[in-house]
Amino acid sequence: MVNRRRSTALDIDAVDELYRERAPRVREVVRLLVRAPEPVIDDACQFAWSRLVQHRRRIEPGGAQAWLVRTAAREAVKQIRRQRRDVSLEALLEAAGDEFEPCGTQTFAELIDRRDRLAAIHALPERQRRLIWLQGLGLSYREMARETGATERTVERQLMRARRRLSAVTG
């Protein structure tokens, strides 16, 4: 069986020409589809163009613009969700105002309590410990499931068991 490449696939010169001709239009359509700041739209469009270069052999020239718009819009939405989930340290400091305490001002009892909590986490089974840390990093159940190869339900169940063990130990 002979392995044949599609003759209608995009080559690198076609991508270059497509970029020169349609980049402003792609950006405009993405801006209309997704309500996002200009830097997010720019980043999403650049992401889409870089993905087009990577996948150019699989994309038909006639459908390239629609593919770019769809890819950029999805990336813009992902970036917006990520920004909502990940709060900047500057924003946290501003929100804390005068209540902010540097780490060095903790009492001895607070340090002991923190050490005990870390020891309790360390005593968890590896699977539960890994999920607790991933949750602490801000990952969603879906992201944790993808990272660990488990189902979302398994992630939920393991986290519930880990929280029960931690609350039993730390009170």
CNS distance restraints for C-alpha pairs under 8 A (distance, minus, plus):
assign (resid   6 and name CA) (resid  57 and name CA) 7.77 0.50 0.50
assign (resid   8 and name CA) (resid  60 and name CA) 6.14 0.50 0.50
assign (resid   8 and name CA) (resid  61 and name CA) 6.90 0.50 0.50
assign (resid   9 and name CA) (resid  56 and name CA) 6.63 0.50 0.50
assign (resid   9 and name CA) (resid  57 and name CA) 4.90 0.50 0.50
assign (resid   9 and name CA) (resid  58 and name CA) 6.24 0.50 0.50
assign (resid   9 and name CA) (resid  59 and name CA) 5.89 0.50 0.50
assign (resid   9 and name CA) (resid  60 and name CA) 5.31 0.50 0.50
assign (resid   9 and name CA) (resid  61 and name CA) 6.56 0.50 0.50
assign (resid  10 and name CA) (resid  14 and name CA) 5.72 0.50 0.50
assign (resid  10 and name CA) (resid  15 and name CA) 6.50 0.50 0.50
assign (resid  10 and name CA) (resid  56 and name CA) 5.15 0.50 0.50
assign (resid  10 and name CA) (resid  57 and name CA) 5.63 0.50 0.50
assign (resid  10 and name CA) (resid  58 and name CA) 7.82 0.50 0.50
assign (resid  10 and name CA) (resid  59 and name CA) 6.59 0.50 0.50
assign (resid  10 and name CA) (resid  60 and name CA) 6.60 0.50 0.50
assign (resid  10 and name CA) (resid  61 and name CA) 5.97 0.50 0.50
assign (resid  11 and name CA) (resid  15 and name CA) 6.43 0.50 0.50
assign (resid  11 and name CA) (resid  56 and name CA) 6.57 0.50 0.50
assign (resid  11 and name CA) (resid  57 and name CA) 6.95 0.50 0.50
assign (resid  12 and name CA) (resid  16 and name CA) 6.26 0.50 0.50
assign (resid  12 and name CA) (resid  53 and name CA) 7.15 0.50 0.50
assign (resid  12 and name CA) (resid  56 and name CA) 7.67 0.50 0.50
assign (resid  13 and name CA) (resid  17 and name CA) 6.22 0.50 0.50
assign (resid  14 and name CA) (resid  18 and name CA) 5.96 0.50 0.50
assign (resid  15 and name CA) (resid  19 and name CA) 6.03 0.50 0.50
assign (resid  15 and name CA) (resid  52 and name CA) 7.79 0.50 0.50
assign (resid  15 and name CA) (resid  53 and name CA) 7.00 0.50 0.50
assign (resid  15 and name CA) (resid  56 and name CA) 7.65 0.50 0.50
assign (resid  16 and name CA) (resid  20 and name CA) 6.40 0.50 0.50
assign (resid  17 and name CA) (resid  21 and name CA) 6.20 0.50 0.50
assign (resid  18 and name CA) (resid  22 and name CA) 5.68 0.50 0.50
assign (resid  18 and name CA) (resid  23 and name CA) 7.43 0.50 0.50
assign (resid  19 and name CA) (resid  23 and name CA) 5.01 0.50 0.50
assign (resid  19 and name CA) (resid  49 and name CA) 7.94 0.50 0.50
assign (resid  22 and name CA) (resid  26 and name CA) 6.08 0.50 0.50
assign (resid  22 and name CA) (resid  65 and name CA) 7.46 0.50 0.50
assign (resid  23 and name CA) (resid  27 and name CA) 6.18 0.50 0.50
assign (resid  24 and name CA) (resid  28 and name CA) 6.15 0.50 0.50
assign (resid  25 and name CA) (resid  29 and name CA) 6.17 0.50 0.50
assign (resid  26 and name CA) (resid  30 and name CA) 6.17 0.50 0.50
assign (resid  26 and name CA) (resid  45 and name CA) 7.59 0.50 0.50
assign (resid  26 and name CA) (resid  65 and name CA) 6.81 0.50 0.50
assign (resid  26 and name CA) (resid  68 and name CA) 7.00 0.50 0.50
assign (resid  26 and name CA) (resid  69 and name CA) 5.80 0.50 0.50
assign (resid  27 and name CA) (resid  31 and name CA) 6.11 0.50 0.50
assign (resid  27 and name CA) (resid  41 and name CA) 7.14 0.50 0.50
assign (resid  27 and name CA) (resid  42 and name CA) 7.42 0.50 0.50
assign (resid  27 and name CA) (resid  45 and name CA) 6.36 0.50 0.50
assign (resid  27 and name CA) (resid  69 and name CA) 7.80 0.50 0.50
assign (resid  28 and name CA) (resid  32 and name CA) 6.35 0.50 0.50
assign (resid  29 and name CA) (resid  33 and name CA) 6.22 0.50 0.50
assign (resid  29 and name CA) (resid  69 and name CA) 6.92 0.50 0.50
assign (resid  30 and name CA) (resid  34 and name CA) 5.98 0.50 0.50
assign (resid  30 and name CA) (resid  41 and name CA) 7.06 0.50 0.50
assign (resid  30 and name CA) (resid  45 and name CA) 7.89 0.50 0.50
assign (resid  30 and name CA) (resid  69 and name CA) 5.90 0.50 0.50
assign (resid  30 and name CA) (resid  72 and name CA) 6.72 0.50 0.50
assign (resid  30 and name CA) (resid  73 and name CA) 5.66 0.50 0.50
assign (resid  31 and name CA) (resid  35 and name CA) 6.61 0.50 0.50
assign (resid  31 and name CA) (resid  36 and name CA) 7.31 0.50 0.50
assign (resid  31 and name CA) (resid  41 and name CA) 6.43 0.50 0.50
assign (resid  33 and name CA) (resid  73 and name CA) 7.01 0.50 0.50
assign (resid  34 and name CA) (resid  73 and name CA) 6.39 0.50 0.50
assign (resid  34 and name CA) (resid  76 and name CA) 7.16 0.50 0.50
assign (resid  34 and name CA) (resid  77 and name CA) 7.23 0.50 0.50
assign (resid  36 and name CA) (resid  40 and name CA) 6.21 0.50 0.50
assign (resid  36 and name CA) (resid  41 and name CA) 6.50 0.50 0.50
assign (resid  36 and name CA) (resid  76 and name CA) 7.36 0.50 0.50
assign (resid  36 and name CA) (resid  80 and name CA) 7.26 0.50 0.50
assign (resid  37 and name CA) (resid  41 and name CA) 6.53 0.50 0.50
assign (resid  38 and name CA) (resid  42 and name CA) 6.11 0.50 0.50
assign (resid  39 and name CA) (resid  43 and name CA) 6.09 0.50 0.50
assign (resid  40 and name CA) (resid  44 and name CA) 6.02 0.50 0.50
assign (resid  40 and name CA) (resid  76 and name CA) 6.05 0.50 0.50
assign (resid  40 and name CA) (resid  79 and name CA) 7.00 0.50 0.50
assign (resid  40 and name CA) (resid  80 and name CA) 7.69 0.50 0.50
assign (resid  41 and name CA) (resid  45 and name CA) 6.12 0.50 0.50
assign (resid  41 and name CA) (resid  72 and name CA) 7.74 0.50 0.50
assign (resid  41 and name CA) (resid  76 and name CA) 6.17 0.50 0.50
assign (resid  42 and name CA) (resid  46 and name CA) 6.19 0.50 0.50
assign (resid  43 and name CA) (resid  47 and name CA) 6.09 0.50 0.50
assign (resid  43 and name CA) (resid  76 and name CA) 7.73 0.50 0.50
assign (resid  44 and name CA) (resid  48 and name CA) 6.24 0.50 0.50
assign (resid  44 and name CA) (resid  71 and name CA) 7.99 0.50 0.50
assign (resid  44 and name CA) (resid  72 and name CA) 4.75 0.50 0.50
assign (resid  44 and name CA) (resid  73 and name CA) 6.96 0.50 0.50
assign (resid  44 and name CA) (resid  75 and name CA) 5.27 0.50 0.50
assign (resid  44 and name CA) (resid  76 and name CA) 5.12 0.50 0.50
assign (resid  45 and name CA) (resid  49 and name CA) 6.25 0.50 0.50
assign (resid  45 and name CA) (resid  68 and name CA) 7.64 0.50 0.50
assign (resid  45 and name CA) (resid  69 and name CA) 7.87 0.50 0.50
assign (resid  45 and name CA) (resid  72 and name CA) 4.97 0.50 0.50
assign (resid  46 and name CA) (resid  50 and name CA) 6.18 0.50 0.50
assign (resid  46 and name CA) (resid  72 and name CA) 7.88 0.50 0.50
assign (resid  47 and name CA) (resid  51 and name CA) 6.20 0.50 0.50
assign (resid  47 and name CA) (resid  72 and name CA) 6.77 0.50 0.50
assign (resid  47 and name CA) (resid  75 and name CA) 7.47 0.50 0.50
assign (resid  48 and name CA) (resid  52 and name CA) 6.15 0.50 0.50
assign (resid  48 and name CA) (resid  68 and name CA) 5.54 0.50 0.50
assign (resid  48 and name CA) (resid  69 and name CA) 7.73 0.50 0.50
assign (resid  48 and name CA) (resid  71 and name CA) 5.47 0.50 0.50
assign (resid  48 and name CA) (resid  72 and name CA) 5.03 0.50 0.50
assign (resid  48 and name CA) (resid  75 and name CA) 7.82 0.50 0.50
assign (resid  49 and name CA) (resid  53 and name CA) 6.43 0.50 0.50
assign (resid  49 and name CA) (resid  68 and name CA) 6.82 0.50 0.50
assign (resid  50 and name CA) (resid  54 and name CA) 6.49 0.50 0.50
assign (resid  51 and name CA) (resid  55 and name CA) 6.09 0.50 0.50
assign (resid  52 and name CA) (resid  56 and name CA) 5.29 0.50 0.50
assign (resid  52 and name CA) (resid  59 and name CA) 7.94 0.50 0.50
assign (resid  52 and name CA) (resid  68 and name CA) 7.23 0.50 0.50
assign (resid  55 and name CA) (resid  59 and name CA) 6.75 0.50 0.50
assign (resid  59 and name CA) (resid  63 and name CA) 7.00 0.50 0.50
assign (resid  59 and name CA) (resid  64 and name CA) 6.33 0.50 0.50
assign (resid  60 and name CA) (resid  64 and name CA) 6.20 0.50 0.50
assign (resid  63 and name CA) (resid  67 and name CA) 6.13 0.50 0.50
assign (resid  64 and name CA) (resid  68 and name CA) 6.05 0.50 0.50
assign (resid  65 and name CA) (resid  69 and name CA) 6.19 0.50 0.50
assign (resid  66 and name CA) (resid  70 and name CA) 6.11 0.50 0.50
assign (resid  67 and name CA) (resid  71 and name CA) 6.03 0.50 0.50
assign (resid  68 and name CA) (resid  72 and name CA) 5.96 0.50 0.50
assign (resid  69 and name CA) (resid  73 and name CA) 5.96 0.50 0.50
assign (resid  70 and name CA) (resid  74 and name CA) 6.19 0.50 0.50
assign (resid  71 and name CA) (resid  75 and name CA) 6.21 0.50 0.50
assign (resid  72 and name CA) (resid  76 and name CA) 6.08 0.50 0.50
assign (resid  73 and name CA) (resid  77 and name CA) 6.28 0.50 0.50
assign (resid  74 and name CA) (resid  78 and name CA) 6.26 0.50 0.50
assign (resid  75 and name CA) (resid  79 and name CA) 6.18 0.50 0.50
assign (resid  76 and name CA) (resid  80 and name CA) 6.21 0.50 0.50
assign (resid  77 and name CA) (resid  81 and name CA) 6.23 0.50 0.50
assign (resid  78 and name CA) (resid  82 and name CA) 6.09 0.50 0.50
assign (resid  79 and name CA) (resid  83 and name CA) 6.10 0.50 0.50
assign (resid  80 and name CA) (resid  84 and name CA) 6.30 0.50 0.50
assign (resid  81 and name CA) (resid  85 and name CA) 6.20 0.50 0.50
assign (resid  82 and name CA) (resid  86 and name CA) 5.90 0.50 0.50
assign (resid  83 and name CA) (resid  87 and name CA) 6.82 0.50 0.50
assign (resid  85 and name CA) (resid 138 and name CA) 7.56 0.50 0.50
assign (resid  86 and name CA) (resid 138 and name CA) 7.65 0.50 0.50
assign (resid  87 and name CA) (resid  91 and name CA) 6.69 0.50 0.50
assign (resid  87 and name CA) (resid  92 and name CA) 7.09 0.50 0.50
assign (resid  88 and name CA) (resid  92 and name CA) 6.51 0.50 0.50
assign (resid  89 and name CA) (resid  93 and name CA) 6.18 0.50 0.50
assign (resid  90 and name CA) (resid  94 and name CA) 6.17 0.50 0.50
assign (resid  91 and name CA) (resid  95 and name CA) 6.10 0.50 0.50
assign (resid  92 and name CA) (resid  96 and name CA) 6.11 0.50 0.50
assign (resid  93 and name CA) (resid  97 and name CA) 6.25 0.50 0.50
assign (resid  93 and name CA) (resid 100 and name CA) 6.95 0.50 0.50
assign (resid  96 and name CA) (resid 100 and name CA) 5.34 0.50 0.50
assign (resid 101 and name CA) (resid 105 and name CA) 6.50 0.50 0.50
assign (resid 106 and name CA) (resid 110 and name CA) 6.10 0.50 0.50
assign (resid 106 and name CA) (resid 111 and name CA) 6.67 0.50 0.50
assign (resid 107 and name CA) (resid 111 and name CA) 6.42 0.50 0.50
assign (resid 108 and name CA) (resid 112 and name CA) 6.25 0.50 0.50
assign (resid 109 and name CA) (resid 113 and name CA) 6.10 0.50 0.50
assign (resid 110 and name CA) (resid 114 and name CA) 6.11 0.50 0.50
assign (resid 111 and name CA) (resid 115 and name CA) 6.16 0.50 0.50
assign (resid 112 and name CA) (resid 116 and name CA) 6.16 0.50 0.50
assign (resid 113 and name CA) (resid 117 and name CA) 6.26 0.50 0.50
assign (resid 114 and name CA) (resid 118 and name CA) 6.28 0.50 0.50
assign (resid 115 and name CA) (resid 119 and name CA) 6.18 0.50 0.50
assign (resid 116 and name CA) (resid 120 and name CA) 6.15 0.50 0.50
assign (resid 116 and name CA) (resid 170 and name CA) 7.42 0.50 0.50
assign (resid 117 and name CA) (resid 121 and name CA) 6.28 0.50 0.50
assign (resid 117 and name CA) (resid 166 and name CA) 7.81 0.50 0.50
assign (resid 117 and name CA) (resid 170 and name CA) 6.53 0.50 0.50
assign (resid 118 and name CA) (resid 122 and name CA) 6.11 0.50 0.50
assign (resid 119 and name CA) (resid 123 and name CA) 6.21 0.50 0.50
assign (resid 120 and name CA) (resid 124 and name CA) 6.74 0.50 0.50
assign (resid 120 and name CA) (resid 166 and name CA) 6.26 0.50 0.50
assign (resid 120 and name CA) (resid 169 and name CA) 6.73 0.50 0.50
assign (resid 120 and name CA) (resid 170 and name CA) 7.41 0.50 0.50
assign (resid 121 and name CA) (resid 129 and name CA) 6.15 0.50 0.50
assign (resid 121 and name CA) (resid 132 and name CA) 7.96 0.50 0.50
assign (resid 121 and name CA) (resid 166 and name CA) 6.99 0.50 0.50
assign (resid 122 and name CA) (resid 129 and name CA) 6.81 0.50 0.50
assign (resid 124 and name CA) (resid 128 and name CA) 6.19 0.50 0.50
assign (resid 124 and name CA) (resid 129 and name CA) 5.53 0.50 0.50
assign (resid 124 and name CA) (resid 162 and name CA) 6.96 0.50 0.50
assign (resid 124 and name CA) (resid 165 and name CA) 7.79 0.50 0.50
assign (resid 125 and name CA) (resid 129 and name CA) 6.05 0.50 0.50
assign (resid 126 and name CA) (resid 130 and name CA) 6.03 0.50 0.50
assign (resid 127 and name CA) (resid 131 and name CA) 6.41 0.50 0.50
assign (resid 127 and name CA) (resid 158 and name CA) 7.77 0.50 0.50
assign (resid 128 and name CA) (resid 132 and name CA) 6.16 0.50 0.50
assign (resid 128 and name CA) (resid 158 and name CA) 5.76 0.50 0.50
assign (resid 128 and name CA) (resid 159 and name CA) 6.31 0.50 0.50
assign (resid 128 and name CA) (resid 161 and name CA) 7.83 0.50 0.50
assign (resid 128 and name CA) (resid 162 and name CA) 5.74 0.50 0.50
assign (resid 129 and name CA) (resid 133 and name CA) 6.33 0.50 0.50
assign (resid 129 and name CA) (resid 162 and name CA) 7.53 0.50 0.50
assign (resid 130 and name CA) (resid 134 and name CA) 6.20 0.50 0.50
assign (resid 131 and name CA) (resid 135 and name CA) 6.03 0.50 0.50
assign (resid 131 and name CA) (resid 144 and name CA) 6.99 0.50 0.50
assign (resid 131 and name CA) (resid 155 and name CA) 7.23 0.50 0.50
assign (resid 131 and name CA) (resid 158 and name CA) 7.67 0.50 0.50
assign (resid 131 and name CA) (resid 159 and name CA) 6.60 0.50 0.50
assign (resid 132 and name CA) (resid 136 and name CA) 6.11 0.50 0.50
assign (resid 132 and name CA) (resid 159 and name CA) 6.67 0.50 0.50
assign (resid 132 and name CA) (resid 162 and name CA) 7.50 0.50 0.50
assign (resid 133 and name CA) (resid 137 and name CA) 6.27 0.50 0.50
assign (resid 134 and name CA) (resid 138 and name CA) 6.64 0.50 0.50
assign (resid 134 and name CA) (resid 139 and name CA) 5.83 0.50 0.50
assign (resid 134 and name CA) (resid 144 and name CA) 6.64 0.50 0.50
assign (resid 135 and name CA) (resid 139 and name CA) 5.23 0.50 0.50
assign (resid 135 and name CA) (resid 140 and name CA) 6.97 0.50 0.50
assign (resid 135 and name CA) (resid 144 and name CA) 7.65 0.50 0.50
assign (resid 139 and name CA) (resid 143 and name CA) 5.71 0.50 0.50
assign (resid 139 and name CA) (resid 144 and name CA) 6.11 0.50 0.50
assign (resid 140 and name CA) (resid 144 and name CA) 6.14 0.50 0.50
assign (resid 141 and name CA) (resid 145 and name CA) 6.04 0.50 0.50
assign (resid 141 and name CA) (resid 152 and name CA) 5.74 0.50 0.50
assign (resid 141 and name CA) (resid 155 and name CA) 6.42 0.50 0.50
assign (resid 141 and name CA) (resid 156 and name CA) 6.95 0.50 0.50
assign (resid 142 and name CA) (resid 146 and name CA) 6.21 0.50 0.50
assign (resid 142 and name CA) (resid 152 and name CA) 5.76 0.50 0.50
assign (resid 143 and name CA) (resid 147 and name CA) 6.07 0.50 0.50
assign (resid 144 and name CA) (resid 148 and name CA) 6.06 0.50 0.50
assign (resid 144 and name CA) (resid 152 and name CA) 7.73 0.50 0.50
assign (resid 144 and name CA) (resid 155 and name CA) 7.06 0.50 0.50
assign (resid 145 and name CA) (resid 149 and name CA) 5.55 0.50 0.50
assign (resid 145 and name CA) (resid 150 and name CA) 4.81 0.50 0.50
assign (resid 145 and name CA) (resid 151 and name CA) 5.35 0.50 0.50
assign (resid 145 and name CA) (resid 152 and name CA) 5.34 0.50 0.50
assign (resid 145 and name CA) (resid 154 and name CA) 7.98 0.50 0.50
assign (resid 145 and name CA) (resid 155 and name CA) 6.22 0.50 0.50
assign (resid 146 and name CA) (resid 150 and name CA) 6.87 0.50 0.50
assign (resid 146 and name CA) (resid 151 and name CA) 7.85 0.50 0.50
assign (resid 150 and name CA) (resid 154 and name CA) 6.17 0.50 0.50
assign (resid 150 and name CA) (resid 155 and name CA) 6.66 0.50 0.50
assign (resid 151 and name CA) (resid 155 and name CA) 6.36 0.50 0.50
assign (resid 152 and name CA) (resid 156 and name CA) 6.19 0.50 0.50
assign (resid 153 and name CA) (resid 157 and name CA) 6.12 0.50 0.50
assign (resid 154 and name CA) (resid 158 and name CA) 6.01 0.50 0.50
assign (resid 155 and name CA) (resid 159 and name CA) 6.09 0.50 0.50
assign (resid 156 and name CA) (resid 160 and name CA) 6.19 0.50 0.50
assign (resid 157 and name CA) (resid 161 and name CA) 6.29 0.50 0.50
assign (resid 158 and name CA) (resid 162 and name CA) 6.10 0.50 0.50
assign (resid 159 and name CA) (resid 163 and name CA) 6.06 0.50 0.50
assign (resid 160 and name CA) (resid 164 and name CA) 6.26 0.50 0.50
assign (resid 161 and name CA) (resid 165 and name CA) 6.30 0.50 0.50
assign (resid 162 and name CA) (resid 166 and name CA) 6.12 0.50 0.50
assign (resid 163 and name CA) (resid 167 and name CA) 6.00 0.50 0.50
assign (resid 164 and name CA) (resid 168 and name CA) 6.14 0.50 0.50
assign (resid 165 and name CA) (resid 169 and name CA) 6.27 0.50 0.50
assign (resid 166 and name CA) (resid 170 and name CA) 5.87 0.50 0.50
assign (resid 166 and name CA) (resid 171 and name CA) 7.77 0.50 0.50
assign (resid 167 and name CA) (resid 171 and name CA) 5.04 0.50 0.50
